[in-house]
Amino acid sequence: MIKPTIPKGTRDFSPEIVRRRNYIFQIIRTVFEKYGFQPLETPAMEDMSTLTGKYGEEGDKLMFRILDNGDIIEKAKQAKDNKELSSLLCGKALRYDLTIPFARYVVMHQNEIAFPFKRYQIQPVWRADRPQKGRYREFYQCDADIVGSDSLINETELLSIYDQVFSSLGIKGFELRVNNRKILSGLAEMIGRPELLTDITIAIDKLDKIGLEGVKNELEERGLDKISIEKIEKFLNIQGGGEEKLAQLQALLHDSVTAQKGMEELKEVLFSGNIPLQVKPRLDQTLARGLNYYTGIIIEAKAPAAVKIGSIGGGGRYDDLTGLFGLSGISGVGISFGVDRIYDVLEELNLFPDVVQQSTQVLFLQMDKESLPIIFPLLQKLRENNIASEVYPDQVKFDKQMKYANKRSIPFVAIIGESERAENAVSLKNMQSGKQEKIPMENMLNHLKAQL
């Protein structure tokens, strides 16, 4: 007998977990819709040519490739090396994120889209990562993106979306960190190694995980000399408030036109007074987000310090993204919510409302077959009035039906037996208080509306 299992880094979701996840999805979706974003879905798989080279070297390694159908043995014989073998056998991959597929969609449908185009997307993505707490191989992303507009108003709106969603979920102590990839480009220019921008950002992006010494070691491994690493260390060690940091960055990177442009953009977003947020975004020059396609402001949402999870969202501007597919001049900016990590935060901080667990609100017990012609019209009436109701399908012992109601956390049990039929009434038991009362059938709907 084969013992049933699931792949590492994936999970089954029980009904109560799905309800909690749907609670998160619904709040995010509602905020997206309020800000004018339109829903979109793309396929689970994309052509390898669509995905490769867009996420950096490490991203390419973490893609789940899909083995093509056909005579793979003959195809394998034609390969000269592992890279060619991969391209011959695997022409498609599961999507790594939602942004690149979105850019592909925009290019393919550019003549149908009214720009600026604001879309949101809530779908799973897959990464061949090492599974651990808060990091899964299959997980959902909730993205909101705007393409076809250069305005920094878009960045302020996206920061406001983060603020509203996390506040609506009851999360306190979250952080919004902001930087600009132009500043990091200026840093690479300052040390005379602009061609190593990706290597530098990948190393800096690990600062929280491996510490400063670990970053310095990785920079050395990536080909930077001691003097360059010392300059990067000075950059990383800049402290103070937002405006104080900007002043130090301007002094350090005064020769870089690119970096100065990035700082002007940060000033407009952070200090213009246009964002009435509950949590003020914080300038963090160490924020790198090691994906190749970011070109401007980058954003990261961090979980409260009490929860050791780290990032629960992130995004930024990617002006050149659609150019990868032949459509140049289309600016874009977007953010993503890490729903699986947000779930873990809400669970650890006990922030899910009790009502989220409820599905059925009223369970009719089946006392005898004679009551069924009475129960079904009552069920229909309750359902028409948005009161979730069901009847226990089998005529079994009373205790078994009551245990079922308790296990399902159903708040009310309705009983119609011989005495209730004689009085044209229903006995209604509140499963929380234990109170049971007999009420006329015609009053049942109003009575429940007052209780629920």
C-alpha positions, 0 to 999 in steps of 0.5 A: 500500500502506498502511503499518501503524501504531498510534495515538500513545500506544498500544503492541503487547505482544510475548510477552516483554513480556506475560509481564513484565506478567503477572508484575506483575499476578500479584503485585498480584492475589495481594496484593489477594486476601490482603487480602480484596479481590474481583475486579470488571470494568466496561465499557470505555465509560460514558455521558458523564453517568457520567463528566463533571464527576467529574474536574475541567475538565482531566479532562473535556478528556482523555476519549476520546469515542465517536462515536454511530452514526446520521445524524451530519450531521443531528444536527450541524445541530441543535447551537448550539455545540461543547458541544451538538455534543459531547453530540449526537454523543458519548453515551459515552466510554472510561473515564478511570479505574476509580473512577467506574465502580466508584462507578456499579456500587455504586449500581446493585448496592447491594442485592446488595452486603455492606458494607463492600465490598472490590473490586479491578479490573485493566483498561485506561483511556484518556486523550487526553493528550500521549504521553511517557515513562511517560505513555500514552493507553491504559494499565492501572490496578490498583485496590483500593477499600473502600466502606461504612466510615469507619474509618481502618484502611482507609487503613493497610491500603492503605498496607500493600498498597503497601508489600508489592507494591513490596517483593515486586517488589524495588523499593527507594527508593520513597516513600509520600507522604500528605496530607489534602484537608481540610488543602487545604480549610482552606487555601482557607478561610484565604485566603477563597476556598473556592470555588476549592479545585479551582483551588488543588489543580490548580495545587499538583498541578503543583508537581513539574513546573512549580516554585513560580514556575510554581504561583504564576503559575497561581494568579494566572491562576486569579484569586487575588490576591497576598496569597492567593498569598503565604499559599499559598507559605508553606504550600508552604514548610513543611519538617521531619519529619512531626510537625514539619510537623503542628505548623507546619500547625496553627499556620498553619491554626488557625482552620480546623476542617476542616483540624484534622480532617484533621490528626487523621486524619493523626496516627491513620494515620501515628503510631499505630504500627499500620502495620508497614511497610518504608517509612515514609509521609511527610507531604507537604502539597504533595500535592494529587492534582487530582481533585475527588472526594477528601475525606480522606486522599490517597496517592501512591507515587513511583518511586525517585529513580534512575528519572525517572518520578514517580508509580507509584500513588495514591489516597485517600478519597472520601466523597461519590463515590456521592452523585454517583449518588444514593446518599449516606452511603457512604464510600469509599477506594481506591488505584491502581497504574500498571502501565505505569510500574511496568513501566518502573521494573522494566525500567530497574532490571533487576528482572525475574526471568529465569524470567519470560521462560520459557514452553516449558521443553522442546522436542522436535525432530522428527527423523523421523515415526517418533518422533512416536508416542513424543513425544506420550505424553511431551509429555502426561506432562510437561504433566500434571506442569506442565512446559510442552512442545511439539514442533517442528511441521515436519520441517526441518533440525536447525540451524533447529530449534535456532535456534528453541529458542535464540531462544525461550530454551527451556532444554531440547531433547529429541531422539528419533531412530533410536538413541534409539528403539533404546535406549528413551531420549531425548537431553536437551540443556541449552541454557544449559550445552550439556551433552547426555546420553542418559537412559532415557525412563521417567526423563525426568520426574524428571530434568527436575523436578530440573533445572527 
